[in-house]
Amino acid sequence: MSTHNPALDAAGGPNGDYNKASALFVVIAVLAIMFAGWGFIVNTLAPQSLQLEFAGKEIFFADFKQKLLGGLVMGLLGAAAVFVAEFMLAGWRESSFRHLMRTSKTGWSDIVMFILDQVRLTRLILIVFTLGIGLASGEWLNRFVLQQTGIQIGVGHWPIYVQLPVIYLIYTYLDYWTHRVGHMKTFWPIHRFHHAAEDFYILTSVRVHPADLSSLFILSVPLMFLAPSVQTLFLLFAWQSFLRMLIHSRIPSNWGWVGRWLMQSPMDHRMHHIRDMSEGQGMNYSLLPLWDRLHNTWRPGGYPALEIGVDAKDDRAYRHGAWVMPDLIRDYVDFIRNVGAKLGLCETYYPTPIPSKTKLAKAEAETAPAGLQKVS
């Protein structure tokens, strides 16, 4: 007897048609049009410099035109492009903008973390939580090696068309391992804050615990040690920021073959956030699916109605809402307890993440009497 339910699939069920590579081209077209339009407006209408008078004082903005084409503005423009593309492809009813306007508690947490990130307060929280370790710098390490050995390590002098793809491959591979480490028992409490989101609202991409040291030492310091050019870093971080917002959108597509090999999709990332951890929490780690396929951590099959989040019965219950500090502090304390347990100073936090079914089956096989073990 078939269990196929057309009504469920039409509402975002597992058997719906999400193999839409064309959706990605719509997204890229929207991004290109918005960037080109903004560039035309700035270059046509904006002055090179700007002088204003406020409260009897003159305020002078040098390179005003350049600032309008700078990282912050282009980042916000990229976010706007994702919102517009999502509206076009998912419709108003499913759009992140509509859901954020309804201000659910989990949505408020996303909004507040986005604001904290934009005003760089997350950087301050990182420094406080890590007792200054968060100030570690790959540029300093590069200079230290140069001073001690006389060897200049860096790719900044390479042509940008060579430098950019090489750095992107390195970045995505380091990011893959950063993400995997975040799912290890010791570091899970820090990464868990991101997975606590109960739905995707685009801004979920920046719902990240500020004390995430794994990304600092596995990703940021090694990457900056290679000393890529400023132009390469700008393009790299603009693209990865755009892509992270895109995979946390509500666009019902897996990008087709592009999503299977080159660029993670919203549906595949939703599978990564699956709430039922007994199915094996922690698949589809990389922005570049090639690395997941290489390490056998690729798992397709996500769909819009798939429930995401962390299970309050088996993990930590989250209060969510605009006041995010209680959740951040509790997760940070759990992380410190895990580190202390590794050092033999205390017990680990309780409860622990659920292991995958494969690990459970293996554990049961090892503990069962020989005569009762299943024969496959």
C-alpha positions as a Markdown table, in Angstrom:
| # | Residue | x | y | z |
|---|---|---|---|---|
| 1 | Met | 0.0 | 0.0 | 0.0 |
| 2 | Ser | 1.4 | 3.4 | -1.0 |
| 3 | Thr | 2.1 | 6.0 | 1.6 |
| 4 | His | 2.5 | 8.8 | -0.9 |
| 5 | Asn | 0.4 | 11.8 | 0.1 |
| 6 | Pro | 0.1 | 14.4 | -2.7 |
| 7 | Ala | -1.4 | 17.0 | -0.3 |
| 8 | Leu | 1.6 | 16.7 | 2.1 |
| 9 | Asp | 4.1 | 16.8 | -0.8 |
| 10 | Ala | 2.4 | 19.9 | -2.2 |
| 11 | Ala | 2.8 | 21.5 | 1.3 |
| 12 | Gly | 6.5 | 20.6 | 1.4 |
| 13 | Gly | 6.6 | 16.9 | 2.1 |
| 14 | Pro | 9.4 | 14.5 | 1.3 |
| 15 | Asn | 8.2 | 13.4 | -2.1 |
| 16 | Gly | 7.8 | 16.9 | -3.6 |
| 17 | Asp | 9.7 | 18.1 | -6.6 |
| 18 | Tyr | 12.7 | 20.1 | -5.3 |
| 19 | Asn | 15.2 | 19.1 | -8.0 |
| 20 | Lys | 15.1 | 22.6 | -9.5 |
| 21 | Ala | 18.5 | 23.8 | -10.8 |
| 22 | Ser | 16.7 | 26.7 | -12.4 |
| 23 | Ala | 16.0 | 28.2 | -9.0 |
| 24 | Leu | 19.7 | 28.8 | -8.5 |
| 25 | Phe | 20.0 | 30.7 | -11.7 |
| 26 | Val | 17.1 | 32.9 | -10.6 |
| 27 | Val | 19.0 | 33.7 | -7.3 |
| 28 | Ile | 22.2 | 34.5 | -9.2 |
| 29 | Ala | 20.3 | 36.7 | -11.7 |
| 30 | Val | 18.7 | 38.6 | -8.8 |
| 31 | Leu | 22.1 | 39.1 | -7.1 |
| 32 | Ala | 23.7 | 40.3 | -10.4 |
| 33 | Ile | 20.9 | 42.7 | -11.2 |
| 34 | Met | 20.9 | 44.3 | -7.7 |
| 35 | Phe | 24.7 | 44.6 | -7.7 |
| 36 | Ala | 24.8 | 46.1 | -11.2 |
| 37 | Gly | 21.9 | 48.4 | -10.4 |
| 38 | Trp | 23.5 | 49.7 | -7.2 |
| 39 | Gly | 26.8 | 50.2 | -8.9 |
| 40 | Phe | 25.2 | 52.2 | -11.6 |
| 41 | Ile | 23.3 | 54.4 | -9.1 |
| 42 | Val | 26.4 | 55.0 | -7.0 |
| 43 | Asn | 28.7 | 55.8 | -9.9 |
| 44 | Thr | 26.1 | 58.0 | -11.5 |
| 45 | Leu | 24.7 | 60.0 | -8.6 |
| 46 | Ala | 27.0 | 59.7 | -5.6 |
| 47 | Pro | 29.7 | 62.3 | -5.0 |
| 48 | Gln | 33.3 | 61.3 | -4.5 |
| 49 | Ser | 33.3 | 62.9 | -1.1 |
| 50 | Leu | 30.6 | 64.3 | 1.1 |
| 51 | Gln | 30.6 | 67.1 | 3.7 |
| 52 | Leu | 27.7 | 67.6 | 6.1 |
| 53 | Glu | 27.0 | 70.0 | 9.0 |
| 54 | Phe | 25.5 | 68.5 | 12.2 |
| 55 | Ala | 25.0 | 70.3 | 15.5 |
| 56 | Gly | 27.2 | 73.1 | 14.4 |
| 57 | Lys | 30.0 | 70.8 | 13.4 |
| 58 | Glu | 31.2 | 69.8 | 10.0 |
| 59 | Ile | 31.5 | 66.1 | 9.2 |
| 60 | Phe | 33.6 | 65.1 | 6.2 |
| 61 | Phe | 33.4 | 61.7 | 4.4 |
| 62 | Ala | 36.4 | 61.1 | 2.2 |
| 63 | Asp | 36.0 | 58.4 | -0.5 |
| 64 | Phe | 32.2 | 58.5 | 0.1 |
| 65 | Lys | 31.5 | 56.7 | -3.2 |
| 66 | Gln | 34.0 | 53.9 | -2.3 |
| 67 | Lys | 32.3 | 53.5 | 1.1 |
| 68 | Leu | 28.9 | 53.0 | -0.7 |
| 69 | Leu | 30.6 | 50.1 | -2.6 |
| 70 | Gly | 32.3 | 48.7 | 0.5 |
| 71 | Gly | 32.0 | 45.5 | 2.4 |
| 72 | Leu | 29.2 | 46.4 | 4.8 |
| 73 | Val | 26.9 | 47.9 | 2.1 |
| 74 | Met | 27.6 | 45.0 | -0.3 |
| 75 | Gly | 26.9 | 42.5 | 2.4 |
| 76 | Leu | 23.5 | 44.1 | 3.1 |
| 77 | Leu | 22.8 | 44.2 | -0.6 |
| 78 | Gly | 23.6 | 40.4 | -0.8 |
| 79 | Ala | 21.2 | 39.8 | 2.1 |
| 80 | Ala | 18.5 | 41.8 | 0.3 |
| 81 | Ala | 19.1 | 39.8 | -2.8 |
| 82 | Val | 18.4 | 36.5 | -0.9 |
| 83 | Phe | 15.2 | 37.9 | 0.6 |
| 84 | Val | 14.0 | 39.0 | -2.9 |
| 85 | Ala | 14.9 | 35.7 | -4.6 |
| 86 | Glu | 13.3 | 33.8 | -1.8 |
| 87 | Phe | 10.1 | 35.8 | -2.2 |
| 88 | Met | 10.1 | 35.1 | -5.9 |
| 89 | Leu | 10.7 | 31.3 | -5.6 |
| 90 | Ala | 8.9 | 30.5 | -2.3 |
| 91 | Gly | 6.1 | 33.1 | -2.3 |
| 92 | Trp | 5.1 | 35.6 | 0.3 |
| 93 | Arg | 3.4 | 33.0 | 2.6 |
| 94 | Glu | 6.7 | 31.0 | 3.0 |
| 95 | Ser | 9.1 | 34.0 | 2.9 |
| 96 | Ser | 11.5 | 34.7 | 5.8 |
| 97 | Phe | 10.4 | 38.3 | 5.8 |
| 98 | Arg | 6.8 | 37.4 | 6.5 |
| 99 | His | 7.8 | 34.9 | 9.2 |
| 100 | Leu | 10.2 | 37.3 | 10.9 |
| 101 | Met | 7.5 | 40.0 | 10.9 |
| 102 | Arg | 5.4 | 37.6 | 13.0 |
| 103 | Thr | 8.4 | 37.6 | 15.5 |
| 104 | Ser | 8.4 | 34.1 | 16.9 |
| 105 | Lys | 10.8 | 33.6 | 19.8 |
| 106 | Thr | 13.3 | 31.7 | 17.6 |
| 107 | Gly | 13.0 | 34.5 | 15.0 |
| 108 | Trp | 13.8 | 37.1 | 17.6 |
| 109 | Ser | 17.0 | 35.3 | 18.5 |
| 110 | Asp | 18.0 | 35.3 | 14.8 |
| 111 | Ile | 17.2 | 39.0 | 14.5 |
| 112 | Val | 19.2 | 40.0 | 17.6 |
| 113 | Met | 22.2 | 37.9 | 16.6 |
| 114 | Phe | 22.2 | 39.5 | 13.2 |
| 115 | Ile | 22.2 | 43.0 | 14.7 |
| 116 | Leu | 25.0 | 42.0 | 17.2 |
| 117 | Asp | 27.0 | 40.7 | 14.3 |
| 118 | Gln | 26.5 | 43.8 | 12.2 |
| 119 | Val | 27.6 | 46.1 | 14.9 |
| 120 | Arg | 30.5 | 43.8 | 15.8 |
| 121 | Leu | 29.4 | 43.1 | 19.4 |
| 122 | Thr | 29.8 | 39.4 | 18.8 |
| 123 | Arg | 33.6 | 40.1 | 18.4 |
| 124 | Leu | 33.6 | 41.7 | 21.9 |
| 125 | Ile | 31.7 | 38.7 | 23.4 |
| 126 | Leu | 34.2 | 36.3 | 21.8 |
| 127 | Ile | 37.1 | 38.1 | 23.4 |
| 128 | Val | 35.4 | 38.1 | 26.8 |
| 129 | Phe | 34.3 | 34.5 | 26.7 |
| 130 | Thr | 37.7 | 33.3 | 25.5 |
| 131 | Leu | 39.7 | 35.4 | 27.9 |
| 132 | Gly | 41.5 | 37.2 | 25.1 |
| 133 | Ile | 42.3 | 34.1 | 23.0 |
| 134 | Gly | 39.9 | 35.4 | 20.4 |
| 135 | Leu | 42.5 | 38.1 | 19.5 |
| 136 | Ala | 44.6 | 35.4 | 17.9 |
| 137 | Ser | 45.7 | 36.4 | 14.4 |
| 138 | Gly | 46.9 | 34.6 | 11.3 |
| 139 | Glu | 48.6 | 37.7 | 10.1 |
| 140 | Trp | 50.7 | 37.8 | 13.3 |
| 141 | Leu | 51.7 | 34.2 | 12.8 |
| 142 | Asn | 52.7 | 34.9 | 9.2 |
| 143 | Arg | 54.9 | 37.8 | 10.4 |
| 144 | Phe | 56.4 | 35.7 | 13.2 |
| 145 | Val | 57.5 | 33.0 | 10.7 |
| 146 | Leu | 59.0 | 35.6 | 8.4 |
| 147 | Gln | 61.0 | 37.2 | 11.2 |
| 148 | Gln | 62.2 | 33.9 | 12.5 |
| 149 | Thr | 63.0 | 32.1 | 9.3 |
| 150 | Gly | 63.1 | 34.8 | 6.6 |
| 151 | Ile | 60.6 | 32.7 | 4.6 |
| 152 | Gln | 57.6 | 34.6 | 3.2 |
| 153 | Ile | 54.6 | 32.4 | 3.1 |
| 154 | Gly | 51.6 | 33.8 | 1.2 |
| 155 | Val | 49.6 | 33.8 | -2.0 |
| 156 | Gly | 48.8 | 37.5 | -2.1 |
| 157 | His | 51.1 | 38.1 | -5.1 |
| 158 | Trp | 49.4 | 35.5 | -7.2 |
| 159 | Pro | 47.0 | 36.7 | -10.0 |
| 160 | Ile | 43.5 | 37.0 | -8.5 |
| 161 | Tyr | 42.0 | 34.5 | -11.0 |
| 162 | Val | 44.4 | 31.9 | -9.6 |
| 163 | Gln | 44.4 | 33.0 | -6.0 |
| 164 | Leu | 40.6 | 33.1 | -5.6 |
| 165 | Pro | 39.7 | 29.5 | -6.6 |
| 166 | Val | 42.7 | 28.1 | -4.7 |
| 167 | Ile | 41.8 | 30.1 | -1.5 |
| 168 | Tyr | 38.1 | 29.1 | -1.9 |
| 169 | Leu | 39.0 | 25.4 | -2.1 |
| 170 | Ile | 41.2 | 25.8 | 1.0 |
| 171 | Tyr | 38.5 | 27.8 | 2.8 |
| 172 | Thr | 35.7 | 25.4 | 2.2 |
| 173 | Tyr | 37.8 | 22.4 | 3.2 |
| 174 | Leu | 38.9 | 24.1 | 6.5 |
| 175 | Asp | 35.3 | 25.1 | 7.0 |
| 176 | Tyr | 34.2 | 21.5 | 6.5 |
| 177 | Trp | 36.4 | 20.4 | 9.4 |
| 178 | Thr | 35.5 | 23.4 | 11.5 |
| 179 | His | 31.9 | 22.3 | 11.2 |
| 180 | Arg | 32.7 | 18.6 | 11.9 |
| 181 | Val | 34.5 | 19.6 | 15.1 |
| 182 | Gly | 31.5 | 21.7 | 16.1 |
| 183 | His | 29.5 | 18.4 | 16.1 |
| 184 | Met | 32.0 | 16.6 | 18.3 |
| 185 | Lys | 30.8 | 16.0 | 21.9 |
| 186 | Thr | 33.2 | 18.5 | 23.5 |
| 187 | Phe | 32.4 | 21.4 | 21.1 |
| 188 | Trp | 28.7 | 20.6 | 20.5 |
| 189 | Pro | 27.3 | 23.0 | 23.2 |
| 190 | Ile | 28.8 | 26.0 | 21.4 |
| 191 | His | 27.5 | 24.9 | 17.9 |
| 192 | Arg | 24.2 | 23.7 | 19.4 |
| 193 | Phe | 23.1 | 27.3 | 19.7 |
| 194 | His | 23.0 | 27.5 | 15.9 |
| 195 | His | 21.1 | 24.2 | 15.7 |
| 196 | Ala | 18.5 | 25.4 | 18.2 |
| 197 | Ala | 16.8 | 27.5 | 15.5 |
| 198 | Glu | 13.4 | 26.0 | 15.0 |
| 199 | Asp | 13.1 | 27.1 | 11.4 |
| 200 | Phe | 15.1 | 28.8 | 8.7 |
| 201 | Tyr | 14.7 | 32.6 | 8.3 |
| 202 | Ile | 17.8 | 33.6 | 6.2 |
| 203 | Leu | 19.2 | 35.5 | 9.3 |
| 204 | Thr | 19.6 | 32.0 | 10.9 |
| 205 | Ser | 23.0 | 32.0 | 9.1 |
| 206 | Val | 24.4 | 34.5 | 11.7 |
| 207 | Arg | 22.8 | 32.8 | 14.7 |
| 208 | Val | 26.3 | 31.6 | 15.8 |
| 209 | His | 27.7 | 31.4 | 19.3 |
| 210 | Pro | 30.4 | 34.1 | 19.7 |
| 211 | Ala | 32.7 | 31.8 | 21.6 |
| 212 | Asp | 33.2 | 29.4 | 18.7 |
| 213 | Leu | 36.9 | 29.0 | 18.9 |
| 214 | Ser | 37.0 | 26.1 | 16.5 |
| 215 | Ser | 36.3 | 28.4 | 13.5 |
| 216 | Leu | 39.1 | 30.8 | 14.8 |
| 217 | Phe | 41.9 | 28.2 | 15.0 |
| 218 | Ile | 40.9 | 25.7 | 12.3 |
| 219 | Leu | 39.7 | 28.2 | 9.7 |
| 220 | Ser | 40.5 | 31.9 | 10.3 |
| 221 | Val | 44.1 | 31.7 | 11.5 |
| 222 | Pro | 45.3 | 29.2 | 8.9 |
| 223 | Leu | 43.5 | 31.1 | 6.1 |
| 224 | Met | 45.0 | 34.4 | 7.1 |
| 225 | Phe | 48.4 | 32.8 | 7.5 |
| 226 | Leu | 48.4 | 32.3 | 3.7 |
| 227 | Ala | 48.1 | 36.1 | 3.4 |
| 228 | Pro | 45.7 | 36.4 | 0.5 |
| 229 | Ser | 45.2 | 39.8 | -1.1 |
| 230 | Val | 42.5 | 42.2 | 0.2 |
| 231 | Gln | 40.6 | 41.8 | -3.1 |
| 232 | Thr | 40.5 | 38.0 | -2.7 |
| 233 | Leu | 39.4 | 38.2 | 0.9 |
| 234 | Phe | 36.6 | 40.7 | 0.0 |
| 235 | Leu | 35.3 | 38.4 | -2.8 |
| 236 | Leu | 35.6 | 35.3 | -0.6 |
| 237 | Phe | 33.8 | 36.6 | 2.4 |
| 238 | Ala | 31.1 | 38.4 | 0.4 |
| 239 | Trp | 30.4 | 35.1 | -1.4 |
| 240 | Gln | 30.5 | 32.8 | 1.6 |
| 241 | Ser | 28.3 | 35.3 | 3.6 |
| 242 | Phe | 25.8 | 35.3 | 0.7 |
| 243 | Leu | 25.9 | 31.5 | 0.4 |
| 244 | Arg | 25.3 | 31.0 | 4.1 |
| 245 | Met | 22.2 | 33.2 | 4.0 |
| 246 | Leu | 21.1 | 31.3 | 0.9 |
| 247 | Ile | 21.3 | 27.8 | 2.5 |
| 248 | His | 19.3 | 29.1 | 5.5 |
| 249 | Ser | 16.6 | 30.4 | 3.2 |
| 250 | Arg | 13.2 | 28.8 | 2.6 |
| 251 | Ile | 13.7 | 28.3 | -1.1 |
| 252 | Pro | 12.3 | 24.8 | -1.9 |
| 253 | Ser | 15.2 | 23.6 | -4.1 |
| 254 | Asn | 18.2 | 21.4 | -3.9 |
| 255 | Trp | 19.8 | 23.1 | -7.0 |
| 256 | Gly | 19.9 | 19.9 | -9.0 |
| 257 | Trp | 23.4 | 18.6 | -10.0 |
| 258 | Val | 24.9 | 21.9 | -8.8 |
| 259 | Gly | 23.7 | 21.2 | -5.3 |
| 260 | Arg | 25.0 | 17.7 | -5.3 |
| 261 | Trp | 28.5 | 18.7 | -6.2 |
| 262 | Leu | 29.4 | 22.4 | -6.1 |
| 263 | Met | 27.1 | 24.4 | -3.9 |
| 264 | Gln | 25.1 | 23.3 | -0.9 |
| 265 | Ser | 21.3 | 24.0 | -1.2 |
| 266 | Pro | 18.7 | 25.0 | 1.3 |
| 267 | Met | 17.1 | 21.5 | 1.2 |
| 268 | Asp | 20.3 | 19.7 | 1.9 |
| 269 | His | 21.3 | 22.1 | 4.7 |
| 270 | Arg | 17.8 | 21.5 | 6.2 |
| 271 | Met | 18.7 | 17.8 | 6.3 |
| 272 | His | 21.8 | 18.8 | 8.3 |
| 273 | His | 19.6 | 20.6 | 10.8 |
| 274 | Ile | 17.2 | 17.6 | 11.2 |
| 275 | Arg | 15.7 | 17.5 | 14.7 |
| 276 | Asp | 15.6 | 13.7 | 14.9 |
| 277 | Met | 19.2 | 13.2 | 15.8 |
| 278 | Ser | 18.7 | 9.4 | 16.1 |
| 279 | Glu | 18.9 | 9.4 | 12.3 |
| 280 | Gly | 22.5 | 10.5 | 12.6 |
| 281 | Gln | 23.0 | 14.2 | 13.3 |
| 282 | Gly | 25.8 | 15.7 | 11.4 |
| 283 | Met | 25.7 | 15.3 | 7.6 |
| 284 | Asn | 26.2 | 17.8 | 4.8 |
| 285 | Tyr | 28.8 | 19.9 | 6.6 |
| 286 | Ser | 30.4 | 21.8 | 3.7 |
| 287 | Leu | 29.4 | 24.7 | 1.6 |
| 288 | Leu | 31.1 | 22.7 | -1.2 |
| 289 | Pro | 29.4 | 19.2 | -1.3 |
| 290 | Leu | 32.5 | 17.8 | -2.9 |
| 291 | Trp | 34.2 | 17.6 | 0.5 |
| 292 | Asp | 31.2 | 15.8 | 2.0 |
| 293 | Arg | 31.2 | 13.2 | -0.8 |
| 294 | Leu | 35.0 | 12.8 | -0.3 |
| 295 | His | 34.5 | 12.0 | 3.4 |
| 296 | Asn | 31.2 | 10.1 | 3.0 |
| 297 | Thr | 29.2 | 12.6 | 5.0 |
| 298 | Trp | 26.8 | 13.5 | 2.1 |
| 299 | Arg | 23.1 | 12.9 | 2.8 |
| 300 | Pro | 20.5 | 14.3 | 0.4 |
| 301 | Gly | 16.7 | 14.2 | 1.0 |
| 302 | Gly | 15.8 | 17.4 | 2.8 |
| 303 | Tyr | 12.3 | 19.0 | 2.2 |
| 304 | Pro | 10.6 | 22.2 | 3.5 |
| 305 | Ala | 8.4 | 20.4 | 6.1 |
| 306 | Leu | 11.3 | 18.6 | 7.7 |
| 307 | Glu | 11.4 | 19.4 | 11.4 |
| 308 | Ile | 14.6 | 21.0 | 12.5 |
| 309 | Gly | 16.1 | 22.1 | 15.9 |
| 310 | Val | 17.3 | 20.3 | 19.0 |
| 311 | Asp | 15.1 | 17.9 | 20.9 |
| 312 | Ala | 14.3 | 19.3 | 24.4 |
| 313 | Lys | 13.9 | 15.8 | 25.7 |
| 314 | Asp | 17.3 | 14.7 | 24.8 |
| 315 | Asp | 19.3 | 17.9 | 24.6 |
| 316 | Arg | 18.9 | 21.4 | 26.2 |
| 317 | Ala | 15.7 | 23.3 | 26.2 |
| 318 | Tyr | 16.1 | 26.8 | 24.7 |
| 319 | Arg | 14.2 | 29.9 | 25.9 |
| 320 | His | 14.8 | 31.7 | 22.6 |
| 321 | Gly | 13.6 | 35.3 | 22.3 |
| 322 | Ala | 15.4 | 38.7 | 22.0 |
| 323 | Trp | 17.3 | 38.3 | 25.3 |
| 324 | Val | 19.8 | 35.7 | 24.0 |
| 325 | Met | 22.3 | 35.9 | 26.8 |
| 326 | Pro | 20.8 | 33.2 | 29.0 |
| 327 | Asp | 21.1 | 30.7 | 26.2 |
| 328 | Leu | 24.6 | 31.9 | 25.2 |
| 329 | Ile | 25.9 | 31.6 | 28.8 |
| 330 | Arg | 24.3 | 28.2 | 29.5 |
| 331 | Asp | 25.8 | 26.8 | 26.3 |
| 332 | Tyr | 29.2 | 28.3 | 27.2 |
| 333 | Val | 29.1 | 26.8 | 30.6 |
| 334 | Asp | 28.2 | 23.4 | 29.1 |
| 335 | Phe | 31.2 | 23.8 | 26.8 |
| 336 | Ile | 33.5 | 24.6 | 29.7 |
| 337 | Arg | 32.2 | 21.6 | 31.6 |
| 338 | Asn | 33.0 | 19.4 | 28.6 |
| 339 | Val | 36.6 | 20.8 | 28.5 |
| 340 | Gly | 36.9 | 20.2 | 32.2 |
| 341 | Ala | 35.7 | 16.6 | 31.7 |
| 342 | Lys | 38.4 | 16.1 | 29.1 |
| 343 | Leu | 41.0 | 17.3 | 31.6 |
| 344 | Gly | 39.5 | 15.1 | 34.4 |
| 345 | Leu | 38.3 | 18.1 | 36.4 |
| 346 | Cys | 34.6 | 17.6 | 36.4 |
| 347 | Glu | 31.8 | 15.6 | 34.8 |
| 348 | Thr | 30.5 | 16.4 | 31.3 |
| 349 | Tyr | 27.3 | 18.2 | 30.9 |
| 350 | Tyr | 24.1 | 16.2 | 30.9 |
| 351 | Pro | 22.4 | 15.1 | 28.7 |
| 352 | Thr | 24.7 | 14.4 | 25.8 |
| 353 | Pro | 23.9 | 14.5 | 22.1 |
| 354 | Ile | 22.2 | 11.3 | 20.8 |
| 355 | Pro | 24.6 | 9.1 | 18.8 |
| 356 | Ser | 23.6 | 8.0 | 15.3 |
| 357 | Lys | 21.7 | 4.7 | 14.7 |
| 358 | Thr | 24.9 | 3.2 | 13.3 |
| 359 | Lys | 26.8 | 3.9 | 16.5 |
| 360 | Leu | 23.9 | 2.6 | 18.6 |
| 361 | Ala | 23.7 | -0.6 | 16.6 |
| 362 | Lys | 27.5 | -1.1 | 16.9 |
| 363 | Ala | 27.4 | -0.5 | 20.7 |
| 364 | Glu | 24.5 | -3.0 | 21.1 |
| 365 | Ala | 26.3 | -5.6 | 19.0 |
| 366 | Glu | 29.4 | -5.2 | 21.2 |
| 367 | Thr | 27.5 | -5.5 | 24.5 |
| 368 | Ala | 25.1 | -8.3 | 23.5 |
| 369 | Pro | 25.9 | -11.9 | 24.3 |
| 370 | Ala | 27.5 | -13.7 | 21.4 |
| 371 | Gly | 24.6 | -16.1 | 20.9 |
| 372 | Leu | 22.1 | -13.2 | 20.7 |
| 373 | Gln | 24.0 | -11.0 | 18.2 |
| 374 | Lys | 22.2 | -10.4 | 14.9 |
| 375 | Val | 23.7 | -12.1 | 11.8 |
| 376 | Ser | 23.5 | -9.9 | 8.8 |
